[in-house]
Amino acid sequence: MDVNQFAVYQLKNIPENRPLRFRPYSMLQEMKIQIQYSSYEQVYMGRMQPGDGPEHICRRFNEKLPRTFHGHSISVSDVLVLNKDGVVISYYVEKDGFTVIAGFIRKGSTGALVSIDTSDFHIEGKKGSWLAFDSIIVDGREFFLMENKDYGKDAAWTVVDADGKLVADGVHKGFDQSVLQQIKEYLHPPQAISEPEKQEILSGHTFPFEANISSGSHTEKRSLENWQKYMENGEYLRSIEGGEEQNYSFIDGNKNNCKKKKGRVSVLAKLRQKQAEIARRRGKPAQQMAMAEDMERRRK
């Protein structure tokens, strides 16, 4: 099925299926009867609407069956298979509600190590034997929820792929959103960013001394060092200025550009400046005040 579509499966009209027809799932379990895809036939396939779930589909079909629907109205023992965003889940229709069933739609492979019937599997790095008791299909690949045979539900579950490779560990709530996210990250690991892409991410920013570096392997090494400094500090020169500039407002990519201090002022010049200030306050010329103070010092 394509992404975001659903299908309706109903039991084939054959004598072998009479004990299964219109029976609740719990009764089939008591009779040790397993729901198998081979017992069913697809009677409808359609595109899911936004927000669709099994209950929405049943309600819509009970109100009016599509013209292309080839079976009876949806009822107990039917199976709805929903494929939403690459995640395939099968629902057994009950009188009131639905039961999620594992392994109904399977991407079987002759080379697969794990199936829904696996009961004595050894997971690399994990102790004991494990059995599969639930499965899900994500982006066309099947994943299995595994339980430790010795500890059962008293120990955390794990999730493996069909090759037995560990995908998620420490699982307590089955295929919840957290586990689905881990599966999708396993299927689509993050890609390494190339150097040109890094430059594009920086929106045209260049490093301060790339222009003065000669070509060759040395250039590549220096560029990598600059990139590391950029990532650690936000911007290399800005980091330097933040530690050395006297006023943060002067930070503009130029190191140490604060105002230069003037040369040392002599004591005599300071005295003259002080005399001028006193003279202005008393209303006397600065030169006259200086002569009066000089005569006073001579008398002493």
C-alpha positions as CSV (number, residue, x, y, z in Angstrom):
1,M,0.0,0.0,0.0
2,D,1.0,3.6,-0.6
3,V,1.7,5.9,2.4
4,N,-1.4,7.3,4.1
5,Q,-3.8,4.7,2.7
6,F,-5.9,2.0,4.4
7,A,-7.3,-1.3,3.4
8,V,-10.3,-3.4,4.6
9,Y,-9.8,-7.2,4.8
10,Q,-12.6,-9.7,5.3
11,L,-12.6,-13.5,5.7
12,K,-12.8,-15.5,2.5
13,N,-16.2,-17.2,2.1
14,I,-14.9,-20.7,2.4
15,P,-15.9,-23.5,4.8
16,E,-12.6,-23.4,6.7
17,N,-13.3,-19.9,7.9
18,R,-16.8,-20.6,9.5
19,P,-15.3,-21.0,13.0
20,L,-13.6,-17.6,12.7
21,R,-16.4,-15.5,11.2
22,F,-17.9,-12.8,13.6
23,R,-15.9,-14.1,16.6
24,P,-14.2,-11.7,19.0
25,Y,-10.4,-11.9,19.1
26,S,-10.4,-13.1,22.7
27,M,-12.4,-16.2,21.7
28,L,-10.0,-17.0,18.9
29,Q,-7.1,-16.8,21.4
30,E,-8.9,-19.2,23.7
31,M,-9.3,-21.6,20.8
32,K,-5.6,-21.1,20.0
33,I,-6.5,-19.9,16.5
34,Q,-4.1,-17.4,14.9
35,I,-5.3,-14.6,12.6
36,Q,-3.6,-15.2,9.2
37,Y,-3.4,-13.0,6.2
38,S,-4.0,-16.1,4.0
39,S,-7.5,-16.5,5.4
40,Y,-8.6,-13.0,4.3
41,E,-9.1,-11.1,1.1
42,Q,-8.9,-7.4,0.4
43,V,-12.3,-5.9,-0.3
44,Y,-11.4,-2.2,-0.4
45,M,-8.4,0.2,-0.5
46,G,-8.6,4.0,-0.2
47,R,-6.7,7.1,0.8
48,M,-6.9,8.2,4.4
49,Q,-8.3,11.5,5.3
50,P,-6.5,13.9,7.7
51,G,-6.9,12.7,11.3
52,D,-8.3,9.3,10.2
53,G,-8.2,6.4,12.6
54,P,-10.0,3.0,12.5
55,E,-13.0,4.3,14.4
56,H,-13.5,7.2,11.8
57,I,-13.3,4.8,8.9
58,C,-15.8,2.4,10.4
59,R,-18.2,5.2,11.2
60,R,-17.9,6.6,7.6
61,F,-18.4,3.1,6.1
62,N,-21.4,2.3,8.3
63,E,-23.1,5.5,7.1
64,K,-22.5,4.7,3.4
65,L,-20.4,2.1,1.7
66,P,-18.3,3.3,-1.3
67,R,-19.4,2.0,-4.7
68,T,-16.1,0.2,-5.2
69,F,-16.5,-1.7,-1.9
70,H,-16.7,-5.5,-2.7
71,G,-17.8,-7.0,0.7
72,H,-20.3,-6.8,3.5
73,S,-20.6,-3.9,5.9
74,I,-17.6,-3.7,8.3
75,S,-18.2,-6.0,11.3
76,V,-16.5,-8.2,13.9
77,S,-13.6,-10.4,12.5
78,D,-12.8,-7.9,9.8
79,V,-9.3,-6.4,9.7
80,L,-8.4,-2.7,9.0
81,V,-4.8,-2.1,7.9
82,L,-3.7,1.6,8.2
83,N,-0.5,2.8,6.6
84,K,0.2,6.3,8.0
85,D,3.5,8.0,7.4
86,G,5.1,4.7,6.6
87,V,3.9,3.0,9.8
88,V,1.6,0.0,9.2
89,I,-0.8,-1.1,11.9
90,S,-3.4,-3.8,11.7
91,Y,-6.7,-3.6,13.7
92,Y,-9.0,-6.5,14.4
93,V,-12.6,-5.2,14.5
94,E,-14.4,-6.0,17.7
95,K,-18.0,-5.3,18.8
96,D,-16.9,-2.3,20.7
97,G,-13.5,-1.0,19.5
98,F,-10.5,-2.6,18.0
99,T,-7.6,-4.9,18.9
100,V,-4.1,-4.3,17.4
101,I,-2.8,-7.6,16.0
102,A,0.8,-8.3,15.1
103,G,2.2,-9.9,12.0
104,F,-1.0,-9.7,9.8
105,I,0.7,-7.7,7.0
106,R,4.3,-8.8,6.8
107,K,7.2,-8.1,4.5
108,G,8.4,-11.7,4.7
109,S,11.9,-12.5,3.5
110,T,13.5,-15.9,3.2
111,G,16.8,-14.5,4.6
112,A,15.1,-12.9,7.7
113,L,16.4,-14.1,11.1
114,V,13.4,-12.9,13.1
115,S,9.7,-13.4,12.5
116,I,6.6,-13.1,14.7
117,D,7.0,-16.9,15.4
118,T,10.6,-16.5,16.8
119,S,10.8,-17.9,20.3
120,D,14.5,-18.6,21.1
121,F,16.6,-15.7,19.7
122,H,19.9,-14.4,21.1
123,I,20.3,-10.7,20.7
124,E,23.9,-9.5,20.5
125,G,24.9,-7.8,23.7
126,K,21.9,-9.0,25.6
127,K,21.7,-11.9,28.0
128,G,19.3,-14.8,27.7
129,S,16.9,-15.9,25.0
130,W,14.2,-13.7,23.5
131,L,10.9,-14.2,21.8
132,A,8.9,-12.0,19.5
133,F,5.4,-11.1,20.6
134,D,4.5,-8.0,18.5
135,S,5.6,-6.4,15.3
136,I,5.2,-3.3,13.2
137,I,6.1,-2.2,9.7
138,V,7.8,1.2,9.3
139,D,8.7,2.4,5.8
140,G,8.3,-1.1,4.4
141,R,10.5,-2.8,7.0
142,E,9.3,-5.0,9.8
143,F,10.4,-4.6,13.4
144,F,9.7,-6.9,16.3
145,L,9.1,-6.3,20.0
146,M,11.1,-8.9,21.9
147,E,10.5,-10.3,25.5
148,N,13.1,-12.0,27.6
149,K,12.0,-15.7,28.0
150,D,13.3,-15.9,31.6
151,Y,11.9,-12.7,33.0
152,G,8.9,-12.0,30.8
153,K,7.1,-8.8,31.6
154,D,9.2,-8.2,34.6
155,A,12.1,-7.0,32.4
156,A,12.2,-4.2,29.8
157,W,11.6,-5.2,26.2
158,T,13.7,-4.6,23.2
159,V,13.1,-3.9,19.5
160,V,15.0,-5.6,16.7
161,D,14.7,-5.6,12.9
162,A,14.2,-8.7,10.8
163,D,18.0,-9.3,10.8
164,G,18.0,-9.4,14.6
165,K,19.9,-6.0,14.9
166,L,19.1,-4.1,18.1
167,V,17.1,-1.0,17.3
168,A,15.6,0.1,20.7
169,D,16.4,-1.0,24.3
170,G,14.7,-0.4,27.6
171,V,11.2,-0.4,26.1
172,H,8.2,-0.4,28.5
173,K,5.2,0.8,26.5
174,G,5.5,-1.2,23.3
175,F,5.6,0.8,20.0
176,D,4.9,4.2,21.5
177,Q,6.0,7.5,19.9
178,S,9.4,7.4,21.5
179,V,10.1,3.9,20.0
180,L,8.7,4.9,16.6
181,Q,11.1,7.9,16.6
182,Q,14.1,5.6,17.4
183,I,13.0,3.3,14.5
184,K,12.8,6.2,12.1
185,E,16.2,7.5,13.2
186,Y,17.6,3.9,12.7
187,L,16.1,3.9,9.1
188,H,17.2,7.4,8.3
189,P,20.4,8.3,10.2
190,P,21.5,11.9,10.1
191,Q,23.8,12.7,7.3
192,A,27.2,14.4,7.8
193,I,27.3,18.0,6.6
194,S,29.9,18.7,3.9
195,E,32.1,21.8,4.0
196,P,30.2,23.6,1.2
197,E,26.9,23.0,3.0
198,K,28.5,24.3,6.2
199,Q,29.4,27.5,4.4
200,E,25.9,27.8,3.0
201,I,24.4,27.3,6.5
202,L,26.6,30.2,7.7
203,S,24.8,32.4,5.1
204,G,27.9,33.8,3.6
205,H,30.1,34.2,6.7
206,T,33.8,33.6,6.1
207,F,36.6,33.0,8.5
208,P,38.9,35.9,9.3
209,F,42.2,34.6,8.0
210,E,41.1,32.2,5.2
211,A,42.1,34.8,2.6
212,N,45.7,34.8,3.7
213,I,46.2,31.0,3.7
214,S,47.9,29.4,0.8
215,S,46.3,26.6,-1.2
216,G,46.9,22.9,-0.4
217,S,46.5,20.5,2.5
218,H,47.6,23.2,4.9
219,T,44.7,25.4,3.8
220,E,42.2,22.5,4.5
221,K,43.7,22.0,7.9
222,R,43.5,25.7,8.9
223,S,39.9,25.9,7.5
224,L,38.9,23.0,9.7
225,E,40.5,24.7,12.7
226,N,38.6,27.9,12.0
227,W,35.4,26.0,11.6
228,Q,35.9,24.4,15.0
229,K,36.6,27.7,16.6
230,Y,33.5,29.2,14.9
231,M,31.3,26.4,16.2
232,E,32.7,26.5,19.8
233,N,32.7,30.3,20.2
234,G,30.0,31.6,17.9
235,E,32.5,33.7,16.0
236,Y,36.3,33.5,16.5
237,L,37.1,37.2,16.5
238,R,34.1,38.0,18.5
239,S,35.3,35.6,21.2
240,I,38.7,37.3,21.3
241,E,37.2,40.7,21.5
242,G,34.7,39.7,24.2
243,G,37.7,38.8,26.5
244,E,40.0,41.8,25.6
245,E,37.9,44.8,24.5
246,Q,37.3,47.3,27.3
247,N,33.9,48.2,26.0
248,Y,31.6,45.4,24.6
249,S,30.0,48.0,22.2
250,F,33.4,48.2,20.4
251,I,33.1,44.6,19.2
252,D,32.9,44.7,15.4
253,G,35.4,42.0,14.2
254,N,38.5,44.1,14.8
255,K,40.6,43.2,17.8
256,N,41.4,45.7,20.5
257,N,40.1,48.8,18.8
258,C,39.3,50.8,21.9
259,K,40.4,54.5,22.2
260,K,44.2,54.8,22.7
261,K,45.4,56.3,26.0
262,K,47.1,59.7,25.8
263,G,50.8,60.2,26.8
264,R,51.7,60.9,30.4
265,V,50.9,64.5,31.5
266,S,53.6,66.3,33.5
267,V,53.1,67.6,37.1
268,L,53.8,71.2,36.0
269,A,51.1,71.0,33.3
270,K,48.6,69.7,35.8
271,L,49.5,72.6,38.1
272,R,49.0,75.2,35.4
273,Q,45.7,73.6,34.5
274,K,44.6,73.8,38.2
275,Q,45.7,77.4,38.5
276,A,43.6,78.3,35.4
277,E,40.5,76.7,36.9
278,I,40.9,78.6,40.2
279,A,41.5,81.8,38.3
280,R,38.3,81.4,36.3
281,R,36.3,80.8,39.5
282,R,37.8,84.0,41.1
283,G,37.4,86.1,38.0
284,K,41.2,86.7,37.6
285,P,43.4,86.0,34.6
286,A,45.3,82.8,34.8
287,Q,48.6,84.6,34.2
288,Q,48.0,87.0,37.1
289,M,47.2,84.2,39.5
290,A,50.3,82.4,38.5
291,M,52.5,85.5,39.2
292,A,50.9,86.1,42.6
293,E,51.5,82.5,43.7
294,D,55.1,82.6,42.4
295,M,55.8,85.8,44.4
296,E,54.2,84.1,47.5
297,R,56.5,81.1,47.2
298,R,59.6,83.4,46.9
299,R,58.7,85.3,50.0
300,K,58.6,82.0,51.9
